[in-house]
Amino acid sequence: MEHELIFGAAYYEEYLPCDRLEEDMRMMAEAGLNTIRIAESTWSTEEPRPGEYDFSRVDRVIDAAARHGLKVIVGTPTYAVPPWLAALDPEVLAVTAKGPGRYGPRQNMDITNPTYLRYAEGVIRALVSHTAPRENVIGFQIDNETKHYGTSGPRVVARFRRWMAERYGTVERLNDALGLRYWSNSVSSFEELPDPTGAVNASYYLEFARFQRELAAEFLRWQSEIVKEYLRPGQFITQNFDYEWRPDPATGLGFSSGVQPDIDHYEAAKALTLVGTDIYFFAQDRFTGLEAAFGGDLMRPLRRDNYLVLESHAQGFKEWLPYPGQLRQMCYSHIASGARGVMYWNWHSLHNGPESYWKGLLSHDFAENPTYREAASVGAELKRLGPALAGLKKANRAAILVDTGCVTALRAFPTARGFDYNDAVLGLYRALYSLNIECDVIFSQEADWSAYRLLVVPSLYCASEELIARVRAFVAEGGTVFASFRSFFADETCKIYHDSQPHGLTEVFGLTYNQYTAPVDVTVDGAEARYWMELLQPDMAEVMAPYRHRYWGEYAAVTRNRFGKGRAWYLGTWLPDGALRDWLSQAAEDAGLAPDIPLRWPLAVRSGVNAAGKTLRFLMNYSSSPQTLTLPWGGTELRSGAALEQGRRVTLPDWGVYIIEEAAT
């Protein structure tokens, strides 16, 4: 499928109230779907009793898929344990900060439990060895939206103590590094380290959170090594990474975006040959394209390659039902970010269970509906355009620097009620997105920043000396940094640096500060200051905007400084979207990245180079109103085949998509 985009859905014959396998495969093929994903949720069906495997339903589905020309991704079923396993060893259920686990929910197991691992290995080996030889099985998904699930029972704590001993060597070094002398938390041996779920010392808890994330990455590496023993050439190993589930007060639901706090994606991605992801967001008038773009921009840099959207919603919750045209736009939004393909969760709506009202492509009556028919239209387009769209490569010159530990640290020391680390990340990302400045979202462990000219740093509260030195070198060598408040404040263990802030970078930013407060009736260049304000005292820095306030007016809010060959911007407070966009626009100009496309959201442009070396421009209108523009480039609009000249005035319809293959120059 090298030059074919993956287009498909999750499929669970085990959940169907009647036998309609052949009809489902027929409808999928007619709709242009070419891939299904199976088996990751059905351990109790695949192993009804310990050591007794029944893959008859798996075989039925793979056989039917083959008859209808569909490829299959097989999932290991380890994220939802069968009842007999919990009965066999109750300690399979994870003990968390909330207490002992109970059977029922998924993802409730202790991923370090020997009994769980023994039976998990058994079903993985049996399933993968059974299905890997099948010609239409193209890859394997290991586990499902994997995280550490809060596991913190006695076995995990004992292992954590050993991990800490290896990490710190001596208790003296441990006590000093984490500041454990406070409130008599210091220990005289590693065996004395207390249960971290009750920790009041943020540095100690941060270490435990780091350890838990390592357990999750280790678990995926363990599964990957097992699966590799059975792979045929060309088969891939993937995993459906998700994001932080962010609550939405307006609906009581939420959406998936931001840095996931319960697994380190950078480390976990090393277990995969194809990064996969699940991306969920609002539809209708709240569909902006941002979550699709952010998800791709976070996933793509993990392996510097295309990724696969394993789950995207078709109908989803009632608030998510797409307007006409939005399902198409959602699909192209993913592809424009470098997705190798898009799959829906799921094919049919469920008739019982907790996700009965998370609807699939088909509703509960299994009949064709407008969402299915639009998917069929998209499927026909993707089959025709696949060779031109597959393998899209992107070479972004801007990056947002994120750190998983900062999610935990800023939960311990919040910026403000209703504003957390991912609010800062997504707010600055949104500013770039609205300017049509494409960026990568890179983790702090990423060593190579050589491709970037602009580095945006949202609230990097915890930063090691090594990371700070790299930021300093980036600016000195000609890069532009735009950092927000609460950056470079503490070390990697969350222990606050005891010299001038921002630590190690006062010369780079040309300023310092030692006081901060909550803004009340404070403005910055006419915009309201929100949540947090650092009272910046410039030394060499240029004051771009001061605070407007009777008492705080002597302090800077936004600064810019020349250091070495580059520039360093510092934002001392939070500002509304429009103001953030304006300041980032100026920083982008310093970096030589001012958009050459005079368009702003709701018109969005995503670009890349396809396998044939042709530049593609995805032009999308994320609004219910037609948008008229002058084309900055000419070429062929691939969906219609129309020739479009540079400078031509065109009108993009509501939720419309143009895919323009630029003319050779």
Number of C-alpha atoms within 10 A of each C-alpha: 13 12 14 19 26 26 27 30 28 21 24 22 18 15 14 15 10 8 10 12 17 15 12 19 23 17 17 26 19 15 20 20 28 25 27 28 26 24 25 21 20 22 22 18 18 21 21 15 14 14 11 12 17 17 16 11 15 21 14 14 21 23 15 17 25 17 13 16 17 21 23 27 26 24 24 26 26 28 23 19 25 22 14 14 20 18 12 12 13 16 20 24 24 26 22 17 14 9 11 15 18 14 17 12 12 13 21 23 28 25 26 20 18 13 18 22 18 10 17 21 18 16 22 21 17 18 23 21 15 14 22 20 13 15 13 20 23 21 25 28 27 28 24 23 16 22 27 25 20 21 26 25 21 11 14 21 19 17 14 22 19 13 16 19 16 10 11 14 12 14 18 14 12 21 18 12 16 21 19 18 12 11 9 7 17 18 16 12 13 19 12 12 18 15 18 19 17 9 14 13 19 22 22 25 22 23 21 22 23 19 19 23 25 19 22 23 23 17 21 24 19 15 22 22 12 14 24 14 11 16 19 15 7 9 19 19 23 27 28 20 24 25 22 16 16 14 12 10 8 7 8 7 13 16 16 20 23 24 27 19 22 23 27 22 25 20 18 23 21 16 21 20 17 25 31 28 26 25 25 23 20 21 23 17 12 12 20 22 23 19 22 26 25 23 25 27 24 24 30 24 19 23 15 12 18 24 27 27 29 28 23 24 26 28 26 25 17 11 14 20 18 23 16 14 17 22 23 21 22 24 23 26 25 26 27 26 27 29 30 28 26 25 25 26 24 25 24 26 23 21 16 11 8 9 12 14 17 19 24 27 26 22 20 14 10 15 11 12 13 13 23 22 14 18 24 20 15 22 26 16 16 24 16 14 16 20 17 21 30 25 25 24 23 24 14 17 19 24 26 25 20 25 24 23 25 25 25 22 23 22 14 16 12 14 19 13 7 8 16 18 26 22 16 20 22 20 19 24 27 19 22 23 23 22 24 23 25 25 24 25 25 23 21 17 12 12 10 8 17 9 11 18 23 31 28 25 24 27 27 27 27 26 24 17 15 10 17 17 13 14 21 23 17 24 23 18 14 17 25 31 31 23 23 24 25 24 21 26 24 22 19 21 21 29 19 16 16 9 10 14 21 25 20 18 18 18 18 25 28 22 24 20 17 12 11 15 12 15 19 13 11 19 19 21 14 11 17 18 23 18 16 20 25 22 22 28 19 21 14 17 24 17 19 17 17 20 27 21 15 9 9 17 15 14 20 28 29 23 24 25 24 20 22 15 13 22 24 29 27 26 26 26 26 24 19 13 14 12 17 19 21 14 16 22 19 14 23 24 13 19 21 14 17 17 15 9 14 12 17 14 17 18 22 23 24 21 23 22 20 19 16 12 11 16 19 25 22 20 21 25 25 27 20 14 13 13 18 13 14 15 19 14 16 18 21 18 19 18 14 11 12 11 14 19 16 14 12 13 13 12 14 18 18 17 26 21 24 20 23 24 26 18 16 8 3
